[in-house]
């Protein structure tokens, strides 16, 4: 199959919407990352998503709709959930809500809930409106690899496995949506993203953060949300995180850099803009600014993919405090590294 690369004209969006109605797969831009979309009510189309990505079938999918009204046939929305949706949707937020029987079990891995999202990207919204179907859409990448934030990233991974990809430019947020479980007595963030717990507290009396956000799933523990697998978002090279007091982190990362070079391996450091001068003479990549953590979120996956393109064997990265948007960044970095972390303070 030849994958069509489409600009978001009315004619092309109508073509992609028709493909969705006919059970085909379409790569679509959102404000978070690019999604691999299929009609959520068409079981064979949804199974094609798992096949194209090589994704485990026990990893639930997010269903995208253009409006709250379009979500109502799919799930039960109580007053609390509706208040959250009215405040943050459309936007980078996914709500786990009690599912209605219309949702096929293949979509939500047999769970009693379904993940619902209303994206804010104008191209995604137009496509959803034109298709007239709810669209199940995980990230449009090979399972486990860094998520795609450009249409070219989608083609790099999935060309020939989907009908088309719509080029909506680079994603504004750059990390997948926040997932909040609204079926619990205390709404609980299962996957952090651009909508932070503090932001959610503006409309909820209480918000919890699942302990699994910054740790791997335990043996037998079920993934209640996308993005909870042990190793996810991973580059081909071996990534290790280095935490601790900044000067010690920088000293240790430089020692590791040179030691890795002596082993004959290619190596790259990931550092924040404020710390780049400390790594003079090293192959170092800026991953954003500590003063603007949203810049880290926006370019993290692109930087990981660039390391793959350059064939880097070993990567070492600075870390950011796990608060605000930094919680989402550390969730993705930790899983990209398979939770491999060195404490520079202890090494010192």
Secondary structure, 3 states (H helix, E strand, C coil): CCCEEEECCHHHHHHHHHHHHCCCCEEECCCCCCEEEEECCCHHHHHHHHHHHCCCCCCCCEEECCCHHHHCCCECCCHHHHHHHHHHCCCCEEEEEEECCCCCHHHHCCCCEEEEECCCCHHHHHHHHHHCCCEEEEECCCCCECCCCCHHHHHHHHCCCCCEEEECCCCCCCCCCEEEECCCCCCEEEECCCCCHHHHCCCCCCCEECHHHHCCCCCCCCCCCCCCCCCCCECCCEEEEEECCHHHHHHHHHHHHHHHHHCCCCEEEEECHHHHHHHCCCCEEECCECCEHHHHHHHHHHHHHHHHHCCCCEEEEECCCCCCHHHHHHHHHHHHCCCCEEEHHHHC
